Amino acid sequence: MTYFIGVASLKGGVTKTTTAVHLATFFARRLKKEGKKVELIDLDPQLSAYEWDRTALKYGEGMEYETIPARLSDVEDYQTEADVVIFDVPPLQPRLLEVTAEKVDLLIIPTQPSGADISRVWKTIRALPEKTKVRILLTRVTLRSVLLREAEMVFGERGIKMFTAKIKERQQLKRNYGRNPSKLEGYEKVGYEIEDLMKSGDK
């Protein structure tokens, strides 16, 4: 059975594509020995994930999964033989967000731990169907910072589930663009948490 993951936010610039690419790489490496497949569906009109894939090919570093450009009309009835499918959902498109949320088993909302970014998280959550299984992923964090503690408190008080893993602010993540990442810079920990959700059935 295919496990569908969405990476989405109504706000741009929150490391959505970076998150989607690194998680797709994680699952591709984990599932390869079992002969299983991973797909990354690029729903962004800018085709950032697809361009990442094309650039990696030019460097002779093909990605370990297939990247497929797609549109809103492709999502609802998307058929695949892949075992894990990750949708990279563009910002500022609430209808596409809603349709993707209906399709996926888990929706990841990346956000930086700042007031302005967190305010857009609430807007994203309000745009989702009620049954959507959501996890917040805190990115570009400085550990033990006041901003991080405040973000964790805010989400905890509202009962919004978060990944235990946090993605630190690292220049290497920016340098990974257009490359097949040699290191996942913390995204492997996020991947392990998703695997636990998949195994437990707690989507």
N, CA and C of each residue as an Amber inpcrd file, in Angstrom:
protein
   609
   0.8470000  -1.1930000   0.0000000   0.0000000   0.0000000   0.0000000
   0.8840000   1.2440000   0.0000000   0.5350000   2.2040000  -0.8060000
   1.3090000   3.4400000  -0.8960000   1.0380000   4.3380000   0.2980000
   2.0980000   4.9130000   0.8290000   1.9760000   5.8960000   1.9040000
   2.2190000   7.2610000   1.2880000   1.2250000   8.1470000   1.4170000
   1.2850000   9.4770000   0.8070000   1.6220000  10.5210000   1.8680000
   2.6020000  11.3480000   1.5640000   3.0380000  12.4230000   2.4570000
   2.9400000  13.7430000   1.7030000   2.3890000  14.7590000   2.3330000
   2.3840000  16.1000000   1.7600000   3.3120000  17.0100000   2.5500000
   4.0130000  17.8820000   1.8580000   4.8180000  18.9150000   2.5080000
   4.2530000  20.2430000   2.0250000   3.6850000  21.0200000   2.9370000
   2.8850000  22.1600000   2.4860000   2.8960000  23.3040000   3.4860000
   2.6690000  24.4940000   2.9630000   2.4340000  25.6960000   3.7610000
   1.8900000  26.7540000   2.8170000   0.9770000  27.5780000   3.3190000
   0.5030000  28.6920000   2.5000000   1.5480000  29.7940000   2.3900000
   2.5920000  29.7050000   3.2260000   3.6840000  30.6860000   3.1850000
   4.8490000  30.1220000   2.3680000   5.4590000  30.9600000   1.5540000
   6.6380000  30.5480000   0.8210000   7.8940000  30.7010000   1.6690000
   8.9820000  30.1210000   1.2020000  10.2700000  30.2860000   1.8580000
  10.4140000  29.5950000   3.1910000   9.6900000  28.4690000   3.3820000
   9.7490000  27.7700000   4.6680000  10.4660000  26.4240000   4.5530000
  11.2840000  26.2600000   3.5440000  12.0670000  25.0310000   3.2950000
  11.1870000  23.8430000   2.8880000  10.0820000  24.1070000   2.2300000
   9.2110000  23.0220000   1.7790000   9.9300000  22.0760000   0.8270000
  10.4960000  22.6310000  -0.2420000  11.1420000  21.7780000  -1.2360000
  12.3670000  21.0920000  -0.6440000  13.1210000  21.8020000   0.1680000
  14.2650000  21.1850000   0.8440000  13.8190000  19.9970000   1.6800000
  12.7200000  20.1740000   2.4010000  12.1750000  19.0870000   3.2120000
  11.7230000  17.9250000   2.3480000  10.9870000  18.2090000   1.2840000
  10.4850000  17.1470000   0.4070000  11.6280000  16.3540000  -0.2180000
  12.6430000  17.0510000  -0.7080000  13.7730000  16.3850000  -1.3680000
  14.5500000  15.5210000  -0.3810000  14.8370000  16.0520000   0.7900000
  15.6310000  15.2810000   1.7480000  14.8550000  14.0840000   2.3020000
  13.5520000  14.2320000   2.4860000  12.7600000  13.0790000   2.9320000
  12.6360000  12.0340000   1.8200000  12.4720000  12.4740000   0.5840000
  12.4300000  11.5230000  -0.5340000  13.7410000  10.7630000  -0.6290000
  14.8480000  11.4510000  -0.4190000  16.1610000  10.8010000  -0.4440000
  16.2790000   9.7890000   0.6890000  15.8280000  10.1730000   1.8770000
  15.8550000   9.2520000   3.0180000  15.0990000   7.9660000   2.7060000
  13.8530000   8.0980000   2.2470000  13.0440000   6.9040000   2.0040000
  13.5880000   6.0880000   0.8370000  14.1170000   6.7440000  -0.1780000
  14.6910000   6.0050000  -1.3080000  15.8480000   5.1290000  -0.8470000
  16.6840000   5.6650000   0.0240000  17.8240000   4.8880000   0.5360000
  17.3770000   3.7700000   1.4580000  16.3710000   4.0330000   2.2540000
  15.8800000   3.0160000   3.1920000  15.1810000   1.8630000   2.4750000
  14.4590000   2.1870000   1.4050000  13.6240000   1.1780000   0.7470000
  14.3080000   0.4770000  -0.4190000  15.4490000   1.0080000  -0.8270000
  16.1270000   0.4660000  -2.0070000  16.4340000  -1.0180000  -1.8590000
  16.9220000  -1.4220000  -0.7130000  17.3010000  -2.8260000  -0.5250000
  16.1030000  -3.7610000  -0.5730000  14.8960000  -3.1930000  -0.3940000
  13.6760000  -3.9890000  -0.4740000  13.0590000  -3.9330000  -1.8720000
  13.7350000  -3.2340000  -2.7850000  13.2210000  -3.1170000  -4.1480000
  12.0020000  -2.2360000  -4.2580000  11.8370000  -1.3120000  -3.2990000
  10.6600000  -0.4450000  -3.2930000  10.9920000   0.9130000  -3.9000000
   9.9450000   1.6310000  -4.3210000  10.1170000   2.8880000  -5.0430000
   9.5760000   4.0840000  -4.2670000  10.1900000   5.2360000  -4.5480000
   9.7560000   6.5050000  -3.9740000   9.5530000   7.4910000  -5.1080000
   8.4860000   8.2830000  -5.0220000   8.2330000   9.3510000  -5.9900000
   8.0650000  10.6730000  -5.2690000   8.5870000  11.7230000  -5.8700000
   8.3540000  13.0840000  -5.3930000   7.5220000  13.7900000  -6.4570000
   6.3290000  14.2360000  -6.0820000   5.4270000  14.8980000  -7.0130000
   5.5460000  16.4060000  -6.8190000   6.0420000  17.0820000  -7.8370000
   6.2680000  18.5230000  -7.7590000   5.0410000  19.2590000  -8.2830000
   4.2740000  19.8360000  -7.3620000   3.0460000  20.5480000  -7.7120000
   3.2550000  22.0500000  -7.8640000   4.4630000  22.5030000  -7.6060000
   4.7630000  23.9350000  -7.6710000   4.9690000  24.3660000  -9.1190000
   4.2630000  25.4110000  -9.5770000   4.4620000  25.8930000 -10.9470000
   5.9170000  26.2670000 -11.2490000   6.6810000  26.6350000 -10.2160000
   8.0830000  26.9610000 -10.4170000   8.9510000  25.7230000 -10.5930000
   8.3890000  24.5540000 -10.2940000   9.0810000  23.2740000 -10.4990000
  10.4380000  23.2220000  -9.8030000  10.4780000  23.6830000  -8.5690000
  11.7480000  23.7330000  -7.8460000  12.3410000  22.3460000  -7.6130000
  11.5160000  21.3950000  -7.2060000  12.0200000  20.0360000  -6.9700000
  12.4530000  19.3810000  -8.2770000  11.6920000  19.6250000  -9.3380000
  12.0380000  19.0510000 -10.6430000  13.3430000  19.6520000 -11.1680000
  13.5260000  20.9670000 -10.9780000  14.7710000  21.6070000 -11.3980000
  15.9510000  21.0970000 -10.5710000  15.7140000  20.8300000  -9.3010000
  16.7480000  20.2300000  -8.4460000  17.1870000  18.9100000  -9.0690000
  16.2190000  18.1020000  -9.4490000  16.4960000  16.8010000 -10.0650000
  17.2860000  16.9570000 -11.3640000  16.8500000  17.8750000 -12.2290000
  17.5240000  18.0910000 -13.5140000  18.9600000  18.5780000 -13.3110000
  19.1540000  19.4720000 -12.3290000  20.4900000  19.9950000 -12.0620000
  21.4120000  18.8920000 -11.5540000  20.8810000  18.0330000 -10.6980000
  21.6840000  16.9150000 -10.1950000  22.1340000  16.0050000 -11.3340000
  21.2490000  15.7890000 -12.2950000  21.6190000  14.9660000 -13.4500000
  22.7800000  15.5930000 -14.2260000  22.7580000  16.9030000 -14.3600000
  23.8420000  17.5930000 -15.0730000  25.1750000  17.3980000 -14.3630000
  25.1230000  17.3100000 -13.0310000  26.3360000  17.0720000 -12.2590000
  26.7200000  15.5880000 -12.2370000  25.8970000  14.7640000 -12.8740000
  26.1460000  13.3250000 -12.8310000  25.7820000  12.7030000 -11.5130000
  24.8610000  13.3530000 -10.7970000  24.4410000  12.8810000  -9.4770000
  22.9320000  12.6580000  -9.4700000  22.4450000  11.7640000 -10.2780000
  21.0090000  11.5260000 -10.3430000  20.4200000  11.2220000  -8.9780000
  19.2230000  11.7570000  -8.7330000  18.5450000  11.5050000  -7.4610000
  18.1270000  10.0330000  -7.3960000  17.8320000   9.5750000  -6.2060000
  17.5690000   8.1500000  -5.9840000  16.0810000   7.8230000  -6.0130000
  15.2970000   8.7400000  -6.5150000  13.8570000   8.5810000  -6.6320000
  13.4360000   9.3200000  -7.8980000  12.1770000   9.1530000  -8.2870000
  11.6820000   9.8440000  -9.4750000  10.9430000  11.1200000  -9.0870000
  11.2600000  12.2120000  -9.7740000  10.5540000  13.4810000  -9.5740000
   9.6020000  13.7080000 -10.7390000   8.3220000  13.9640000 -10.4340000
   7.2900000  14.0550000 -11.4600000   6.5570000  15.3870000 -11.3480000
   6.6310000  16.2440000 -12.3530000   5.8180000  17.4710000 -12.3420000
   4.3350000  17.1110000 -12.4630000   3.4740000  17.8190000 -11.7300000
   2.0430000  17.5110000 -11.7730000   1.2370000  18.7700000 -11.4920000
  -0.0910000  18.6380000 -11.6880000  -1.0140000  19.7480000 -11.4820000
  -2.1510000  19.3150000 -10.5680000  -3.0050000  20.2710000 -10.2250000
  -4.1490000  19.9920000  -9.3570000  -4.9720000  18.8230000  -9.8700000
  -5.2400000  18.7980000 -11.1440000  -6.0980000  17.7530000 -11.7150000
  -5.4900000  16.3550000 -11.5940000  -4.1770000  16.2780000 -11.3330000
  -3.5220000  14.9740000 -11.2260000  -3.6090000  14.3700000  -9.8360000
  -3.9340000  15.1860000  -8.8320000  -3.7400000  14.7490000  -7.4520000
  -4.7930000  13.7560000  -6.9790000  -6.0740000  14.0900000  -7.1390000
  -7.1420000  13.2920000  -6.5290000  -7.0930000  11.8340000  -6.9380000
  -6.8750000  11.5710000  -8.2030000  -6.9020000  10.1920000  -8.6960000
  -5.5090000   9.6830000  -9.0380000  -4.5080000  10.2080000  -8.3450000
  -3.1350000   9.8260000  -8.6640000  -2.9280000   8.3340000  -8.3990000
  -2.5080000   7.6400000  -9.4270000  -2.2670000   6.2020000  -9.3450000
  -0.7710000   5.9420000  -9.4760000  -0.2700000   5.0220000  -8.6690000
   1.1620000   4.7640000  -8.6700000   1.4610000   3.3780000  -8.1220000
   2.6080000   2.8640000  -8.4850000   3.1010000   1.6180000  -7.8980000
   4.1920000   1.8930000  -6.8710000   4.4850000   3.1680000  -6.6310000
   5.5070000   3.5330000  -5.6460000   5.0070000   3.2240000  -4.2350000
   5.9400000   3.0090000  -3.3410000   5.5960000   2.6640000  -1.9630000
   5.4690000   3.9060000  -1.0760000   6.2370000   4.9450000  -1.3960000
   6.1270000   6.2290000  -0.7060000   6.0480000   7.3240000  -1.7590000
   5.0510000   8.1910000  -1.6140000   4.8960000   9.3280000  -2.5230000
   4.8680000  10.5990000  -1.6830000   5.6970000  11.5750000  -2.0760000
   5.7660000  12.8420000  -1.3730000   5.3110000  13.9560000  -2.3110000
   4.3070000  14.7110000  -1.8850000   3.8080000  15.8410000  -2.6590000
   4.4580000  17.1290000  -2.1430000   5.1090000  17.8590000  -3.0350000
   5.6520000  19.1820000  -2.7120000   4.6100000  20.2070000  -3.1670000
   3.9020000  20.7960000  -2.1890000   2.7420000  21.6390000  -2.4750000
   3.1560000  23.1140000  -2.4460000   2.8130000  23.8950000  -3.4700000
   3.2290000  25.3030000  -3.5120000   2.4480000  26.1560000  -2.5260000
   3.0040000  27.3210000  -2.1640000   2.2850000  28.2570000  -1.2840000
   1.1980000  28.9970000  -2.0530000   0.3410000  29.6640000  -1.3120000
  -0.6500000  30.5910000  -1.8810000  -1.6480000  29.9050000  -2.8040000
  -1.8590000  28.6110000  -2.6330000  -2.8460000  27.8860000  -3.4390000
  -3.7140000  27.0270000  -2.5120000  -4.6600000  27.6440000  -1.8070000
  -5.4560000  26.9150000  -0.8140000  -6.2400000  25.7390000  -1.3830000
  -6.7210000  25.8520000  -2.6340000  -7.4810000  24.7350000  -3.1980000
  -6.5780000  23.5240000  -3.4160000  -5.3850000  23.7460000  -3.9180000
  -4.4420000  22.6460000  -4.1180000  -4.0280000  22.0520000  -2.7750000
  -3.8600000  22.8940000  -1.7730000  -3.5570000  22.4130000  -0.4280000
  -4.6710000  21.5160000   0.0860000  -5.9100000  21.9480000  -0.0950000
  -7.0560000  21.1740000   0.3870000  -7.1470000  19.8130000  -0.2970000
  -6.9920000  19.8010000  -1.6160000  -7.0960000  18.5470000  -2.3680000
  -5.9620000  17.5930000  -1.9820000  -4.7700000  18.1210000  -1.8240000
  -3.6430000  17.2740000  -1.4390000  -3.8410000  16.7250000  -0.0360000
  -4.3370000  17.5650000   0.8670000  -4.5840000  17.1180000   2.2390000
  -5.5860000  15.9740000   2.2880000  -6.5630000  15.9930000   1.3960000
  -7.5370000  14.8980000   1.3180000  -6.8760000  13.5940000   0.8660000
  -5.7940000  13.7130000   0.1130000  -5.1460000  12.5420000  -0.4830000
  -4.1280000  11.8830000   0.4440000  -3.4250000  12.6980000   1.2400000
  -2.2570000  12.1800000   1.9410000  -2.6090000  11.5230000   3.2740000
  -1.6930000  10.6700000   3.7230000  -1.8010000  10.0450000   5.0380000
  -1.2190000  10.9400000   6.1300000  -0.2810000  11.7970000   5.7320000
   0.3630000  12.6900000   6.6890000   0.7210000  13.9850000   5.9720000
   0.3970000  15.1220000   6.5980000   0.7610000  16.4230000   6.0430000
   1.7830000  17.0830000   6.9630000   2.9420000  17.4190000   6.4050000
   4.0110000  18.0670000   7.1480000   3.9860000  19.5610000   6.8380000
   3.9730000  20.3750000   7.8850000   4.0450000  21.8260000   7.7170000
   5.3820000  22.2950000   8.2850000   6.3560000  22.6170000   7.4330000
   7.6170000  23.1590000   7.9450000   7.4270000  24.6240000   8.3260000
   8.0930000  25.0270000   9.3840000   8.0440000  26.4360000   9.7740000
   9.2580000  26.7940000  10.5990000   9.6950000  28.0240000  10.4610000
  10.7190000  28.5390000  11.3470000  10.0540000  28.9790000  12.6560000
  10.7860000  28.9700000  13.7580000  10.1940000  29.3160000  15.0550000
  10.1430000  30.8190000  15.2920000   9.4230000  31.5220000  14.4440000
   9.2540000  32.9690000  14.6190000   7.7700000  33.2940000  14.5740000
   7.4060000  34.4090000  15.1810000   5.9950000  34.7780000  15.2470000
   5.3510000  34.9040000  13.8920000   6.0420000  35.5450000  12.9390000
   5.4730000  35.7510000  11.6090000   5.2400000  34.4290000  10.8960000
   6.1880000  33.5110000  11.0210000   6.0430000  32.2140000  10.3500000
   4.9530000  31.3760000  11.0050000   4.9190000  31.4000000  12.3380000
   3.9210000  30.5980000  13.0430000   2.5120000  31.1030000  12.7530000
   2.3560000  32.4120000  12.5590000   1.0280000  32.9430000  12.2390000
   0.5040000  32.3530000  10.9300000   1.4000000  32.0760000   9.9920000
   0.9780000  31.4630000   8.7300000   0.6680000  29.9840000   8.8870000
   1.2460000  29.3700000   9.9080000   0.9010000  27.9700000  10.1870000
  -0.5760000  27.8620000  10.5290000  -1.0760000  28.8000000  11.3570000
  -2.4980000  28.7450000  11.7280000  -3.3730000  28.9000000  10.4910000
  -2.9930000  29.7930000   9.5770000  -3.7620000  29.9660000   8.3430000
  -3.7480000  28.6900000   7.5120000  -2.6100000  28.0240000   7.4770000
  -2.5130000  26.7610000   6.7300000  -3.4110000  25.7060000   7.3540000
  -3.3630000  25.5880000   8.6770000  -4.1740000  24.5790000   9.3580000
  -5.6680000  24.8430000   9.1580000  -6.0710000  26.1090000   9.2160000
  -7.4840000  26.4420000   9.0180000  -7.9650000  26.1010000   7.6100000
  -7.0530000  26.0490000   6.6550000  -7.4260000  25.7320000   5.2740000
  -7.5220000  24.2330000   5.0180000  -7.1880000  23.4200000   6.0240000
  -7.1570000  21.9680000   5.8410000  -8.4890000  21.3250000   6.2000000
  -8.8260000  20.2210000   5.5570000  -9.9820000  19.4330000   6.0030000
  -9.7640000  18.9740000   7.4470000 -10.8300000  18.8360000   8.1800000
 -10.7400000  18.5600000   9.6120000  -9.9910000  17.2700000   9.9230000
 -10.1150000  16.2700000   9.0630000  -9.5180000  14.9560000   9.3640000
  -8.0290000  14.8770000   9.0410000  -7.4420000  15.9190000   8.5220000
  -6.0420000  15.8740000   8.1000000  -5.1140000  15.5850000   9.2780000
  -4.2110000  14.6250000   9.0910000  -3.2030000  14.2990000  10.0930000
  -1.9890000  15.1910000   9.8560000  -1.7280000  16.0820000  10.8050000
  -0.7150000  17.1250000  10.6210000   0.4330000  16.9360000  11.6040000
   1.6410000  17.1860000  11.1250000   2.8120000  17.2890000  11.9970000
   3.5670000  18.5670000  11.6250000   3.9290000  19.3330000  12.6240000
   4.7420000  20.5330000  12.4250000   6.2130000  20.1410000  12.4630000
   6.9790000  20.6490000  11.5140000   8.4200000  20.4370000  11.5100000
   9.1080000  21.7890000  11.6770000   9.7950000  21.9620000  12.7840000
  10.5120000  23.2070000  13.0330000  11.8570000  23.1720000  12.3110000
  12.1010000  24.1740000  11.4780000  13.2990000  24.2170000  10.6510000
  14.0890000  25.4990000  10.9220000  15.3460000  25.4770000  10.4690000
  16.2460000  26.6280000  10.6620000  16.2910000  27.0630000  12.1160000
  16.3420000  26.0900000  13.0000000  16.2800000  26.3990000  14.4290000
  17.6740000  26.5500000  15.0220000  17.7340000  27.3220000  16.0880000
  18.8970000  27.3780000  16.9600000  18.4990000  26.6850000  18.2530000
  19.1370000  25.5750000  18.5510000  18.7580000  24.8100000  19.7290000
  18.9490000  25.6330000  20.9980000  18.0780000  25.3810000  21.9510000
  18.1020000  26.0500000  23.2600000  17.8580000  27.5590000  23.1580000
  17.2800000  27.9910000  22.0510000  16.9730000  29.4140000  21.9070000
  15.5960000  29.7200000  22.4870000  15.3820000  30.9760000  22.8130000
  14.0840000  31.4060000  23.3330000  13.0000000  31.1980000  22.2840000
  13.3040000  31.5320000  21.0190000  12.3170000  31.3650000  19.9560000
  11.8660000  29.9160000  19.8370000  12.8040000  28.9890000  19.9400000
  12.4490000  27.5690000  19.8380000  11.5560000  27.1650000  21.0040000
  11.9070000  27.5500000  22.1990000  11.0900000  27.1970000  23.3710000
   9.6860000  27.7800000  23.2550000   9.5960000  29.0260000  22.7920000
   8.2850000  29.6550000  22.6520000   7.4450000  28.9570000  21.5950000
   8.0670000  28.5610000  20.4790000   7.3320000  27.8580000  19.4210000
   6.8060000  26.5230000  19.9220000   7.6370000  25.7870000  20.6320000
   7.2090000  24.4920000  21.1730000   6.0640000  24.6760000  22.1610000
   6.1310000  25.7360000  22.9510000   5.0720000  26.0020000  23.9220000
   3.7560000  26.3350000  23.2230000   3.8350000  27.1800000  22.1970000
   2.6220000  27.5990000  21.4850000   1.9300000  26.3980000  20.8440000
   2.6980000  25.5830000  20.1290000   2.0860000  24.4260000  19.4740000
   1.5850000  23.4130000  20.5000000   2.3550000  23.2270000  21.5700000
   1.9330000  22.2870000  22.6110000   0.6360000  22.7070000  23.2750000
   0.5080000  23.9910000  23.5650000  -0.7120000  24.4950000  24.2150000
  -1.9370000  24.3150000  23.3450000  -1.7420000  24.3640000  22.0410000
  -2.8830000  24.2080000  21.1290000  -3.0870000  22.7660000  20.6770000
  -2.2900000  21.8750000  21.2080000  -2.4560000  20.4580000  20.8980000
  -2.0620000  20.0780000  19.4830000  -1.1620000  20.8640000  18.8790000
  -0.6960000  20.5760000  17.5270000   0.5470000  19.6930000  17.6190000
   0.5210000  18.5610000  16.9680000   1.6280000  17.6210000  17.0780000
   2.8400000  18.1100000  16.2870000   4.0100000  17.8890000  16.8800000
   5.2670000  18.2870000  16.2630000   6.1840000  17.0750000  16.1590000
   7.0950000  17.1360000  15.1900000   8.1700000  16.1600000  15.1800000
   9.1070000  16.4560000  16.3340000   9.5960000  15.4170000  16.9680000
  10.6110000  15.6030000  18.0000000  11.8940000  16.1500000  17.3850000
  12.2420000  15.6450000  16.1960000  13.4280000  16.1180000  15.4860000
  13.2370000  17.5580000  15.0330000  14.2970000  18.3180000  15.0940000
  14.3180000  19.7010000  14.6060000  15.4270000  19.8260000  13.5650000
  15.2150000  20.6740000  12.5750000  16.2220000  20.8990000  11.5460000
  16.9740000  22.1870000  11.8790000  18.2530000  22.0410000  12.1380000
  19.0710000  23.1970000  12.5080000  19.3680000  24.0640000  11.2850000
  19.7000000  25.3010000  11.5520000  20.1610000  26.2100000  10.5050000
  21.5520000  25.7640000  10.0710000  21.6430000  25.2750000   8.8280000
  22.9290000  24.7740000   8.3220000  23.1370000  25.2630000   6.8960000
  24.3250000  25.7660000   6.6250000  24.6610000  26.1950000   5.2720000
  24.6890000  25.0230000   4.3120000  25.0040000  23.8270000   4.8250000
  25.0890000  22.6610000   3.9560000  23.7600000  22.3660000   3.2750000
  22.6560000  22.6430000   3.9410000  21.3530000  22.4050000   3.3270000
  21.1760000  23.2750000   2.0880000  21.6860000  24.5040000   2.1330000
  21.6130000  25.3730000   0.9630000  22.5480000  24.8730000  -0.1360000
  23.7160000  24.3750000   0.2600000  24.6710000  23.8580000  -0.7250000
  24.1940000  22.5660000  -1.3620000  23.2550000  21.8840000  -0.7120000
  22.7400000  20.6270000  -1.2630000  21.8690000  20.8400000  -2.4960000
  21.4180000  22.0770000  -2.7330000  20.5320000  22.3040000  -3.8810000
  21.2070000  21.8560000  -5.1760000  20.4470000  21.1110000  -5.9700000
  20.9590000  20.6400000  -7.2460000  21.9240000  19.4810000  -7.1210000
  21.9850000  18.8970000  -5.9450000  22.8710000  17.7540000  -5.6930000
  22.0800000  16.6180000  -5.0590000  22.5950000  15.4160000  -5.2050000
  22.0720000  14.2880000  -4.4440000  22.7360000  14.3690000  -3.0690000
  21.9770000  14.7160000  -2.0210000  22.6060000  15.0170000  -0.7230000
  23.4160000  13.8380000  -0.1790000  24.6620000  14.0980000   0.1720000
  25.4770000  13.0510000   0.7970000  25.0830000  12.8660000   2.2540000
  24.7010000  13.9790000   2.8990000  24.2240000  13.9340000   4.2780000
  22.8550000  14.5990000   4.3520000  22.0130000  14.0680000   5.2190000
  20.6300000  14.5560000   5.2980000  20.4190000  15.6080000   6.3770000
  21.4500000  15.9400000   7.1200000  21.4420000  17.1000000   8.0180000
  20.2490000  17.1390000   8.9790000  19.8910000  15.9800000   9.5120000
  18.8050000  15.9160000  10.4950000  17.5010000  15.3810000   9.9370000
  17.3630000  15.3940000   8.6200000  16.1060000  14.8970000   8.0340000
  15.9540000  13.3870000   8.2020000  17.0810000  12.6880000   8.4050000
  16.9560000  11.2530000   8.6430000  16.1910000  10.9870000   9.9430000
  16.3520000  11.8720000  10.9390000  15.6200000  11.6950000  12.1930000
  14.1210000  11.9070000  11.9830000  13.7890000  12.8620000  11.1310000
  12.3820000  13.0720000  10.7800000  11.8470000  11.8300000  10.0690000
  12.6470000  11.2900000   9.1520000  12.2490000  10.0900000   8.4230000
  11.9790000   8.9130000   9.3440000  12.8250000   8.7280000  10.3610000
  12.6110000   7.6360000  11.3100000  11.2930000   7.8220000  12.0660000
  10.9720000   9.0600000  12.4080000   9.7000000   9.3040000  13.0920000
   8.5220000   8.9800000  12.1850000   8.6480000   9.3130000  10.9080000
   7.5740000   8.9830000   9.9640000   7.4510000   7.4710000   9.8250000
   8.5710000   6.7800000   9.7740000   8.5290000   5.3150000   9.7090000
   7.7720000   4.7410000  10.8990000   7.9980000   5.2900000  12.0730000
   7.2760000   4.8220000  13.2620000   5.7750000   5.0430000  13.1090000
   5.3900000   6.1910000  12.5410000   3.9700000   6.4550000  12.3080000
   3.3900000   5.4600000  11.3170000   4.1620000   5.1500000  10.2790000
   3.7120000   4.2010000   9.2560000   3.5060000   2.8100000   9.8790000
   4.4330000   2.3980000  10.7160000   4.3660000   1.0570000  11.3180000
   3.2400000   0.9500000  12.3370000   3.0300000   2.0440000  13.0820000
   2.0190000   2.0150000  14.1380000   0.6040000   2.2000000  13.5940000
   0.5220000   2.7280000  12.3690000  -0.7950000   3.0350000  11.8020000
  -1.3280000   4.3570000  12.2840000  -0.5520000   5.0690000  13.1300000
  -0.9550000   6.3980000  13.6030000  -0.5150000   7.4140000  12.5710000
  -1.3310000   7.5850000  11.5530000  -0.9860000   8.4980000  10.4770000
  -1.2600000   9.9300000  10.8660000
